[in-house]
């Protein structure tokens, strides 16, 4: 979960875990269990739940007070508590089929498990801190329910998937992954529907007097409700808009003293996947995935051509850039280019069982064949690529050798381009080995509009020489391919020493946004900034100036003591005002670990210390990154050098795990 530092000054240190657990437990669990129906009171049967350890460390504390490491198959009864440490994850399976996945750094307590003569069942657990995902089995008896209690709220669920997070600031987050449920707090009830989220602000300080509980009938069941000084749940919003709820929490808490400043928590499912070693990028709830830098895939492709544009080049020596992969919220590394330019026309020979052949033609808007156009094909794993130049009749033939077995299929992308025309692409084209896939007719259209301007750095006064401005079209990736969209670069222009650039394209095209990118310019390995597409008119020139963000890092990746969270002191300029910048580091395992996020005022954030959310990191080299927004609001950069995390010294940021 991302933490934000207090305004001005060094970020507060994280409380000792055991102290946080004790304080949260006293608040969250000293509440009466839900009362069973009086009619069935004498027939209530105690039941058990089974604990599965997904990854260690996981501990169980019995009602007697004994606390020990847990193993899969451990039986849990009413009054028992389950603790997951850093990197630990567990699953509780209840007698009526409900499953609760427990994310790292969490504490839950089983409050009630009953099966009554009438057939009605009740499962209730309290959550002091951390995140859980409850997959509630369909409950056919109207008196049956599953109840999740936090410090000042109750969620009543029947047949849905519910995600609950209690942050260290005691902000309580209730998210519906599927179905609907009710959240009750402060004497009010909010219905949370599929894909929505609500937040219950923490109780006002100082601690309120003992909270009383009223009752409410839901179906045939009676539920104890929190009241007193507890705050009501905020009106639910779509998960993507959770930032609005956290801004409201900040406004509410500011009336009672220091405002609660916190970013939305990381999705519980992501935390659990990472704990089990799955390649997931942690990100705040509601945020789009952050791209993990990797070798980008080749050009995209559709049954209907998607117009795109390449920078001018002669057909014989043209290097065709493939679109780069992005994840709707993070930037990615620059797209690769063909290493050998376009080949000559491939012969008409029949492909072998280990080859794939594409055949087609390239024409202009009037249907006239275009000779000398470069057509490149590649698969989405970026392992098979080939190209061809069209002949006098506009025909191309491409044979791609692959090591796969004959008859197997793969998803390809085809891109056609020639100087003076807008590039065209066919994304997500499935082709079988040992077969000829044709005809593929691609139309190219002449450039008739221009975008020009300057690309600056930081405040904009420093030219970003060598930066490339591109018109971009985003297209979905195949469902079997990782990533949300592919970024297809259209017309490109390189900034001069004074920062001036110029790009051309077809005014009638619909472009997603403009992006400015720069790589391998000290101290950055890569940085980018998006901007909305200006109004384009045939025969005219539009002006668009862009600014690349900066990041200044001092005392990078230092730790106060062995095993303590890593921290860094940072500042930056050229960021979008009023939004937060997510800071983190990509490790040797490819996973990105986050620091505190920082607010931006007037396009910059002042020098401040940011602290990592994880207390221990795997040993190795880490590359710092900063990101903000997506698409036309994107701001992103990666540090050009890596920092070493080693064990055993006062300046280390890791331990052998």
N, C-alpha and C positions, 0 to 999 in steps of 0.2 A: 504494500500500500504506500502511495507517495505521501510524504509529509512536507509541509511547508514551514519554513522558518518563521519565527516571530518577527514582527516589523522591526527593523533596525537592529543591528547587532548579530551576534553569533546565534546559530540555531540552538534551541534547547536540546539537551541530551535526552535520549530515550530513558524512561524510568526503568528500574530493574524489573525484569519480567515477573519475578515471583510477587513483588509488591503490587504490580499492575493486576495480576490475577486475583490477589486477595481482596483488594479494594473493589474491583469490578464484581467479584463473586458476592461480596456482602450486599451490594446494591441490587444485583440481578436475581439472586436466588433466595433471598429472604422474603419470599412471597408465597402465599398459600397455593397449593395445587388446586386444579379445577375440581369442583365437587361433582361426584357422580349423581345420577338421578336417585332420589330417595327410594323409589320403588325397587331399584336394583341394588341398594346399598349392601344388603346382607349377602348378595350373590356375587360381589366383586371378586375376581380372581387375579392374583398377582401374576405377572408375566415376566419374561426375560427378553433381552435384546442381545444380539451377537455382534462382537467387535471384530472388524478386519483391519489389520495394520497394512496400509498401502505402502508407506515408507516410514522408517523410524526417524526421530524418536517419538513414541506415543506412550503415555502413562495413564493409568487408571487409579483414581483415589476412591477408596471405598467409603461408605457412610461411617465406618468405624474410625476413619482417619488414616488408615494405611494406604500408602501410595507406592506403586511399583511399576516397572516397565511392563508394557502390554505386548501380547502376541496375538496373532490371528486365531479366532475361535474363543477368545475370552468372553465369558458371560458377564453382562452388565445388568444390574437391577436398579430399582428406584433408589435414589439417593446417591448413586455413584456418579463420579465426574470423570470426563475424558479430557486429557491435556495433550495437545500436539505441539512439539517444539519446532524450532526453525528447521525447515525442510521435512518435517513430519506430516503425515496425512493419514486419515483413518476413515472407516465406514461403519456406521451403526445400522444394523438390519433389525427392524422390529417385528413382532409376532404377526402383525396383520399385513406385512409386505412393504411397509414404508422404509425407505433407505435414506440415511442422512450422511452425506460426505462432508468430512471435517477438514478444512484447509489448515496449512501450517500456522503456528502461533495462535491457536484458538483454545477456548475452554467451554465445554458444554456440560450440562448436568441433566440426567434423566429424572424428571419430576413425577411422571405418572405413566403407568402402562396397565390398563384394565380391560377386561373382556367381561361384559355383563350377560346375565341370562337372556335378556331381550335380544342379544346379538350385537348391541351397540358397543363400540370400542373407543377408547381414548388413549392417545399417545401425546405426551407433553414433555418438552425439554426446554431448559433455560439456556441462554447463551450470554456469557459474561463479556467475551471479547473474541475477535476474530471473525471468520467467515464459514458459512455452511451452505450446502445445497441439499434441500430436502425434496426427494422424489416421492410424493405421497400417493399411495395406492388408491384406486377408486374405492370410495366408501359408500356402499349401497344403502346402509342403514342411515336414515336422516339424523339420528342422534349420535352418529360416529363423527369423530373429528381428530385432527392433529393440530396441536397448539404449540407455537414457538413464543417463549417469553424472553424479552430483553429487560434492560433496567427499568424502562418506563413505558413499554408497549407490549401488546399481545397480537400475534397474527393467528387467525383461525382459518384453517385450510381443509379442503375436502377435494382430493383428487387433482393435484396440480404439481408443478415443479417450482419451488420457492427458493430464492437465494437471499440469505440474511447476512449482513455484515455489521458488526459493532466496532467502530473505530476506537483508537486510544483516547479520542476526545469524547467518547460516548455518544457520537452521532450514530443513530440506528437506521440502517438502510434495508429496505424490503423490496426485492425485485421479483417480478413474475417472469419466469422463462417460458412457461406454458400455463394456460388457465387463469382463473381469478381467485382472489382471496380477500379477506377483510383484515385491516390493521386498525387496532383500537388503542388509543392513547389519549390522556387528558380529557376523558369523557366524550371523545368524538371518534367516529368510525369513518375510514376511507376504504372504498373498494378499489383494489389494484387489479387491473385487467392485463391480459396477455401482452407482454412486451413493455409494460409500464414499470415505473419505480416510484416509491415514495420514501420520504426521509422523516424521522422523528428527531427533532433537536434535543440536545441533552438538557436535563433539568437545570433550572437556574441556580447559580451559586448564591449564597452558601447553601449547604445541603438543606433541603426542605424538611419540615417535620415528618414524622412517620406517615407514609402514604396509606390511605384507606382504599379499599377496593369495593366497588359496587358489583352488581351482577346484571347479566343480560342473557335473555333466552335466544339461542340460535338453533333453529329447528326444535328438537325436543331436549336440547342440552342447555345447561346453565354454565356460563363462563364467568370467572372472576375478572373484573375489569380494573385497570389502573386508573386512579383519579388523583385528587389532591393537586399538587403543583406540577404534575407532569404536563409537558407540552403536547398538543395534538399533532397528529401526522399532517404533513403538508399535502396539498392536492397532488395526485400522481401526475407524472409526465412521462413521455417516451424515454427510454433508457438513454438515447443519444442526447437528451436535454437535461441530464442530471446535474450539470454545472449550475443550472438555474436554481435548483433546490439548495445546493451548497452555498450559493451566494445569499439565498434567503436565510439559511442557518446563520451565516455570518452577521446578517443584519439583526436577527432576533437576539443572538447572544451579546451583541454589542450594547444592548440596552441594560444589561445586567453587570457589565464589567468588560474585561478583555474579550474581544470577539474570538470565536473559534475560527481559525483559518486552517482549512484542510482541503486537500484535493479529494475527488471521489475515489473510493477504494478500488483496488484491482479486482477484476472479476474472480470470484471464488473458484470457478472451474479452471481458469488459467493458473491460479496458485497451486491447485491440486495437480494439474498436469506437469507443471515445472518441478514440483516435489518428486514426481515419479520419473523425472529425467526426460520428459517429452520436449521437443524443440518448439517451445511457445514463447512469444515475446510478451512480457508483462506490460500492461498499460492500464490507465485509469478506466473505471467502469464508464461505458458510453463512448469511449474514444475508439476511433478506427485503428486497425492494426498498424503497428510501426514496422516498417520494412527492415528486415535484417539484411545487412549488406551481403550479397552473394553474387555469383556470376549471373547477370541478367539473362533472361531467355531471348530467343530471336524474335523476329518481327511477328506481329499479330496478323490474323487473317479471318473474313466472314462470307457467308454465302452472298451477301451484298457487299460490293467493294466499299471500303471506308477511305475517303480521300485523305491523303497526307502528303507532306512535301519534304524533299531532301535538299541540302545545300547544293549550289551549282558545282558540277564536276563534269569532266569529259567522260563519255560512255566507256571508253577503253580503260580508264584508270579509276572509275567511280568506286568508292568504298561506301557501301550501303549500310547506314546505321540501322540496327534493330531497335525496336521500342524497348524502353526499360520498364522493369516491373516496379510498381508502387503498391502500397497497401491502403490507399484512401486516406491516410493520415500521416504517414511518414514518407520521407523522401528516400530515394534509392540511389545507388551508385550510378555513374554515367553508363549509357548503353554501349555495348560492344559494337565493333564495326567489322565488316568482312576484311580478312587479312590480305587477300590476294586480288581484290577488285572483282570485276565481272569476267566470267569465262567467255570464250567464243561459243558459237552455237553448237549444242550437243548433237551428235549424230542421231539418226532415227533407229538405232539398234534397240532391240527389245530388252528391257531390263531383266537381270537375273533375279533369282529368288531372294537375294539379299539386298536388292536395290528398289528404290521407289522413283517413279518417273512422273513428272508433270509436263503437260503440253498445253499450249494456248497461244493467244495473240494479244498484242497491245495496240490500241487505237486511240485517236484523239476524240474530241467531243463530236466531230462530224462523222466518225466511223472510219477515218483514213488511217491506214496502218502507219505505225511509228517505228522506223528502223533505228537500231543503235540504243534502244532502251535497255536498261539493266533490270533483270528480274532475279530476285534472290529468294530461296526457300530455306526454311530451317524448322526443326521440331522444337517443342516447348521445353525440352530438357537441355537444349543448346548443345546436343551431342552430334547432330547431323545437319550439315549445311552444304549448299551448292548454289551456283548461279549460272546465268546464261544471258547473252546479248541477243536481242531480236534481230532477225535478218530483214531483207528488203520488204518482205511481205508482212512484217510485224510479228512473225512467229517465233516462239521460244520453246525449247525443250530442255528440261533439267532432269538429270539422273543423280539421285542421292544414294551413295553407298552407305549401308548400315550393317552392323554386326548381328542384327536380330534374325529370328527364324522366319522362313518364308511363310507368308500368309498373315503374319502379325500386322497390326495397324498402329498408327501413331498420329498425333495431332500436329499439324504443320501450319506455318504462316508463309504467305507469299507477298512480296513487296516489289512494285514496279516503279521506276523513276527514270527521268531523263532531264537534262538541263533545260530550264525554261518552263517546265510543266510541274503541276502539283502531283506529288507522289500519291499512289493508290495502293491499298493493301486489302488482302482477303484473310481475315482472321479465322481461327478455329476450323481448319480444313482437315478432315480425317482422310488419310490415304493408306492403302494397303500395300505391303511389300510385294514385289514381283508383278505389279500391275501398273498400267499407264492410267493416270488420272487426268482426264481431259473431257471436253474442252474447257479451258479457263480463260475467259475473255476479260481483259482489264482495260478500263478507259482512263486516260490521263487528260487533264485540262490545263490550259495555259495560265500562268500567273497574271493577275490583273490588278493587284493592290499591294501596298507596301506599309510596313510598320517600321518606324525608326525612333531612336531615342538614345538615352545614356544608361549605362549600368554602373552604379556606384557601390561603394563599400561602407558599411557602418552608417555614418551620418549622411552619406551620399556625395560628400565633397571629394572623396578619394576615388578616382576611376578604377574600375575592376577590369583592367586590361586582360584580354584573353577569355573573358567570360562569354558563354554562348547563350543567346536568346533563341527560344524555340516556340513555335505554335504547337500545341499539344492536343491530341484527341485521346480520350480514355475509352477503352473497350473492355468488356468483361473477359476474364480468362475462362478456359474450359473448366467444368465443374470438378474434374479430377486433378486440376493443377493448383498448387498452392499460390495464394495471393488473390486479391479481389479484382484488380484491373491491370491492364497493360497500358503504359504511357507511350503512345505513338508520336514521335517527334515529326513535326511538319516542317515548314520553312525554318531554316536556321541562319543566324548571323553572328559573327564573332566580333566582340567589342575591340576597338582599336586602343592604342595607348592612352587616348583621351576618354575612353569609355563609350564611344559612339558605336552603334550597331545598326544594321539595316537588314530586314528580312522581307521576302515576297511570298504571296500565296494567292489563292482564288477567293475573291470576296464572297462568293455564294456558299462557301463551305461553312459548316457549323463546328467551331473549335471549342474545346473544353476550357482552356486557359492558356496563358503565356507563362513560361518558366525561364528564369535566368539561372545558369549553372556554371560553376567554376571548380576545377579540380587541380590538386597538386600545386597549390599556391600557399607557401608557408604563412602561418602555421597550420593551415587546413589541408586535409586530404580531399575534402569535397564539401561544397556548400551550395544551397539553392534557395530561390525565392520565387513564389508564384504571383501572378497578377491577373485580373480579369481581362478578357480580350476587348480591345477598344472597338468602336463602331467601324466596320470595314465597308468601303464603297469602291466599286470598280473604277479604276483610273485615278484614285486619290491616295494620299499618304496620311496615315494616322501616327500620332506621337504617343509614346509610352516610355516613361523613365522607370527604372527598377533599382532597388537597393538590396544588396546581399548582406546578411547578418554577420556580426562579429562575435567572438567569444574570447575573453581574456582569462587565463587560468593561472593562478598562483597557488603554491603549496598543494599541488595535485595529489590526490589519492594518499592522504596521510591518515594515520589512525592514532587515537589518543592512547591506546594500550592494545596489547595482543588480543585479537579476536573482537575488538570493538568495531563499530560500523566505520567504514571509510568515509572520508570527507574531502572536500576541495573548496577553495575560495575562488569565486568566479564573478565576472561582470560581463556586460555585453551591450551592443548597440545595433540598431537596424532591425529591431523586432517590432511586432504589431502591438500598439499600446492597448492596455485594458485586458490583455490576455496573459495566460501563464505560459512559461517556457518549461518544457520537460527536459530535465538533465539526467544523464546516465552514462554508463560505460558498457561497451561490448566486450565480453570476455573471451577466453580461449575456447569455451564451449559453444560460442555463437549466440548465447543468450544475453539479452540486454538487461542490466540491472539498473534500477532508477535511484536517483537522489531526490532530495526535496525539489519540488517545482517552485519557480519564482515568478512573482507578478511583474509585469512590464508597465512602466509609466513614461509617457513621452518618448516612446521607441527605444528605451534602454532600461536596464536594471543595474543598480549600483553594486559595488563589490560586497559580497556576502558569502558566508560559509554555507554549503549544502551538505547534508548528511545522507548516506546510503540507507535504504530501507532494510537491507539484510545485514546482520551483524558479522557474518563470515562469508568470504568469497573464495572460490577455488583459486589456487595459485596460477599465475601466468601473466600474460601481457593484456592490458586493457586499453581500449581506444575510447576517449570521451566523445559524447555527441550531445547535441541540443536540438530540440524540435518544437514546432509550434504550428497549429493549423493544418490544413490539407488543401490540395488543389490550388485554387486561386489565392488562398490565404496562407499557403505553405511557407514556412521558414525552417531551414534545416542546415546543420553543418556537422561534420565529423573532424576530430582533431587529426593532425597529420602524423603525429608520433604516438607510440603506445607507452604506457607506464607499467612497470613491473610490480606485481603483488607477490610478496614473498613472506614466509613465515618465520617467527622466532625473534623478531626485532621490534623495537618500540615504534618504528615507522611502517610496520607491515600492515596489510589490510586483508589478511586471510589466515586460514589454518588448513592443515591437511585433512580434507574430507573426501 
